[in-house]
Amino acid sequence: MSLSRACLLIGALSLSTPALAQDWKGTGRAEGKVLDPDGKPLGGVVVRLELPTRGSTELKTDKKGHWAILGLAGGNWNLDFSLKGYETKSISARLTSGNNPPIEVTLAKAAAVGPPPEVMDKLSKGDEAYKAGKYPEARAQYEAALEAYEKLPGKKPEVSTALHMQVARCYSQEKNYAKELEHLQFVLDADPTNVEVRKLMALEAFQGGLLDKGMELLKGLDETAIQDPDIYYNIGVSFFNNQKVDEAIIYLTRALTLNPSYADGYFLRGNAYLNLGKLAEAKADYKKFIEVVPPDDSRVETVKKVLEQIK
């Protein structure tokens, strides 16, 4: 097979290179527990799970404060826990396509005297705009609420952190990753040990093509704490899309080491090897892809045609 022929085929394959699933549904399972400040379970808490750009779902905790849901795609999820009489808790968590560790949160009781009406009004308008998909409008309301809240005497750091997180979510939806990272940095500074926020920042940096920033954040993580192949896969996608093919192969290999049945990893690494003219390696990855992917996957026929051309 000639290198020019390989380049034509890599162009066809790149059109179907996977990035993210089309919605939030998948095979993952998440569960958790919600407690009050005394450690007692809270029933009836609304748990809202959102996978940015891919949808959201809601459920409630039972009488024991427990919640569980099956059928989630792997990714960086936003979770909100709300119950009348308590402050809403907003967190981000990296969920895999398998079973995930339980998520336990504690809701603080709502202060007797909350933020002034003008702050609450901006928050309400921001939430309404966000749910409607009007992200710039929502961000403007959240930023105004944050600015107003920061001027209050006796303000609570956790409220400021939650507002910064909401602004960051909007910037993510707007694909302004640099500004998103500025607000996530505030969240990380408030709790430098928060591994999930650091992971989120690294992935969003790579998603935005901020490779140096992503690598800097990644160095601050213990590699043994990264057991989700999706993290390495998404980093590989970012390097591949930025024509850094050798680096892409490194991280795709790490993803495949964590999950030897990771079909998307074999597919993209095969594309990367084909891009470099390493036909034997590409052939091996494409064959492995066909072995592990469902036979009705739309990419199978294209890969088979490529294999027929590779000698």
MONORGI-V652035 format. One record per residue. RES is the residue in one small letter. SS is DSSP state (h for helix, s for strand, l for the rest). PHI is phi as a letter, one per 20 degrees, with the letter a starting at -180 (999 if undefined). BURIAL is # if it has 9 or more other ideal C-beta (glycine too) atoms within 8 Angstrom, else .. Layout:
RES&SS&PHI&BURIAL, RES&SS&PHI&BURIAL
This chain:
m&l&999&., s&l&f&., l&h&f&., s&h&f&., r&h&f&#, a&h&f&#, c&h&f&#, l&h&f&., l&h&f&#, i&h&f&#, g&h&f&., a&h&f&#, l&h&f&#, s&h&f&., l&l&f&., s&l&d&#, t&l&f&#, p&l&f&., a&l&d&., l&l&c&., a&l&f&., q&l&e&., d&l&b&., w&l&e&#, k&s&e&., g&s&a&#, t&s&d&., g&s&f&#, r&s&c&#, a&s&c&#, e&s&b&#, g&s&a&#, k&s&b&#, v&s&d&#, l&s&c&#, d&l&e&#, p&l&f&., d&l&e&., g&l&n&., k&l&e&., p&s&f&#, l&l&d&#, g&l&e&#, g&l&m&., v&l&f&#, v&s&e&#, v&s&d&#, r&s&d&#, l&s&d&#, e&s&c&#, l&s&d&#, p&l&g&#, t&l&m&., r&l&c&#, g&s&o&., s&s&b&., t&s&b&., e&s&c&., l&s&b&., k&s&c&#, t&l&f&#, d&l&e&., k&l&f&., k&l&e&., g&l&m&#, h&s&e&#, w&s&c&#, a&s&b&., i&s&b&#, l&s&d&., g&s&o&., l&s&d&#, a&l&f&#, g&l&f&#, g&s&q&#, n&s&e&#, w&s&e&#, n&s&e&#, l&s&c&#, d&s&c&#, f&s&d&#, s&s&c&#, l&l&b&#, k&l&g&., g&l&n&., y&s&c&#, e&l&f&#, t&l&f&., k&s&d&#, s&s&c&#, i&s&c&#, s&s&c&#, a&s&b&#, r&s&e&#, l&s&d&#, t&l&e&#, s&l&e&#, g&l&d&., n&s&e&., n&l&d&#, p&l&g&., p&l&g&., i&s&d&#, e&s&d&., v&s&c&#, t&s&d&#, l&l&e&#, a&l&e&#, k&s&f&#, a&l&f&., a&l&f&., a&l&g&., v&l&d&., g&l&e&., p&l&g&#, p&l&f&., p&h&g&., e&h&f&., v&h&f&#, m&h&f&#, d&h&f&., k&h&f&#, l&h&f&#, s&h&f&., k&h&f&#, g&h&f&#, d&h&f&#, e&h&f&#, a&h&f&#, y&h&f&#, k&h&f&., a&l&e&., g&l&n&., k&l&e&., y&h&f&#, p&h&f&., e&h&f&., a&h&f&#, r&h&f&#, a&h&g&#, q&h&f&#, y&h&f&#, e&h&f&#, a&h&f&#, a&h&f&#, l&h&f&#, e&h&f&., a&h&f&#, y&h&f&#, e&h&f&., k&l&e&., l&l&f&#, p&l&f&., g&l&m&., k&l&f&#, k&l&e&., p&h&g&., e&h&f&#, v&h&f&#, s&h&g&#, t&h&f&#, a&h&f&#, l&h&f&#, h&h&f&#, m&h&f&#, q&h&f&#, v&h&f&#, a&h&f&#, r&h&f&#, c&h&f&#, y&h&f&#, s&h&f&#, q&h&f&#, e&l&e&#, k&l&m&., n&l&e&., y&h&f&#, a&h&f&., k&h&f&., e&h&g&#, l&h&f&#, e&h&f&., h&h&f&#, l&h&f&#, q&h&f&#, f&h&f&#, v&h&f&#, l&h&f&#, d&h&f&., a&h&f&#, d&l&b&., p&l&f&., t&l&e&., n&l&f&#, v&h&f&., e&h&f&#, v&h&f&#, r&h&f&#, k&h&f&#, l&h&g&#, m&h&f&#, a&h&f&#, l&h&f&#, e&h&f&#, a&h&f&#, f&h&f&#, q&h&g&#, g&l&e&#, g&l&m&#, l&l&e&#, l&h&f&#, d&h&f&., k&h&f&#, g&h&f&#, m&h&f&., e&h&f&., l&h&f&#, l&h&f&#, k&h&f&., g&l&e&., l&l&d&#, d&l&f&., e&h&g&., t&h&f&., a&h&e&., i&l&e&#, q&l&d&., d&l&d&#, p&h&f&#, d&h&g&#, i&h&f&#, y&h&f&#, y&h&f&#, n&h&f&#, i&h&f&#, g&h&f&#, v&h&g&#, s&h&f&#, f&h&f&#, f&h&f&#, n&h&f&., n&l&d&., q&l&m&., k&l&d&#, v&h&f&#, d&h&f&., e&h&f&., a&h&g&#, i&h&f&#, i&h&g&#, y&h&f&#, l&h&f&#, t&h&f&#, r&h&f&#, a&h&f&#, l&h&f&#, t&h&f&., l&h&f&#, n&l&b&., p&l&f&., s&l&d&., y&l&f&#, a&h&g&#, d&h&f&., g&h&f&#, y&h&f&#, f&h&f&#, l&h&f&#, r&h&f&#, g&h&f&#, n&h&g&#, a&h&f&#, y&h&f&#, l&h&f&#, n&h&g&#, l&l&e&., g&l&m&., k&l&e&., l&h&f&#, a&h&f&., e&h&f&#, a&h&f&#, k&h&f&#, a&h&f&., d&h&f&#, y&h&f&#, k&h&f&#, k&h&f&#, f&h&g&#, i&h&f&#, e&h&f&., v&h&d&#, v&l&e&#, p&l&g&., p&l&f&., d&l&e&., d&l&f&., s&l&f&., r&l&e&#, v&h&g&#, e&h&f&., t&h&f&#, v&h&f&#, k&h&f&#, k&h&f&#, v&h&f&#, l&h&f&#, e&h&f&., q&h&e&#, i&l&e&#, k&l&d&.
